[in-house]
């Protein structure tokens, strides 16, 4: 009985750690008719490319954008170097 309790406690510790809240993804998105493209940076809940794609698709779709791809997932140390390139789409979605 202690193993499941320990496993649950360990999982909660990982999910609530500060590192879990400090994940970002840079991505490319588009709109059609007329074609518009943008590069952006968004905060995501998991530092995993696949999870970031799944999280960003509905967020961007709500704003009328289609996610083309997630380029990378990174921590807060990568924010400053991407800020100028993302412009208006820096932490917008």
N, C-alpha and C positions, 0 to 999 in steps of 0.2 A: 504494500500500500504506500510505502514511502517513495518508491521510484516514480510513480505517476505524479505525486505531489512535488517532488524535486524537479522533475522534467517541466512541469507547468510553471514552477517558480523561475526556472532558468529561462524558459521561453518568454515569460513576462518581463524579465530583466532585460533581455535583448530587445524586445519590441518597444520598451519604454526608455531605452538609453538615448542620450543626446545624439549619438551617431545616427540613429534611425530617423531622426527629424532633419538631418543635415544631408540630404541627398538631392541632387539636381541632375537634370538631363538637358542636353542641347539637342535640338531637333530641327527638321525642315518640314514646312507645311505649304499647302497651296489652296487657292480658290480658283474655280473655273468661271469663264464667261463674264468678264475678261480674265485671262490667266494672271494670277498674282501669286508670288512666292514670298515666303519669309523664313528667316532663321530666328529661332528663339531659344530662351533658357527658361525652364520651369522647375519649381520644387516638386519633387515626387516623394512618395512614402517609402520606396524601397530602392536600394542601390543595385538594381538589376535591370538590364536593358529590356528584357521581355515584359517585366512588370511595369516599367516606365511607359512602354508603348501602349499597354492595355489601359493604363491610367490616363494617358494623354489623349488618346483617340476621342473619347466622349467629351472631354473638356474643350478640345479644339473644334469638334463638330458643333457644339453648342454655340460657338462663335462664328460658324460658317466656314471653317477651315477643315481640310483633310490632311491628316498626318502622312507625310511621305516616309520619313524614317527618323529614328533616334540615333544620333551620331555617337554619343557617349553618355555615360552616367558617372558622376563625380561628386566629391565633397565640396565644402565651402571654400577650400583652397583654390578651386578653379573658377570661382565666380568673377573676380575682377578682370581676368584676362579675356572673358567672353562678354562683358558688359557693353562695351562699345559696339561690337559686332551685332549684338542682339537689338540694340536701339530700343524702339518702342515695345518690342516683344521680350524684353528682359523681365522675367518673373511676372508676365502678364497673365499667362494661363496656368 
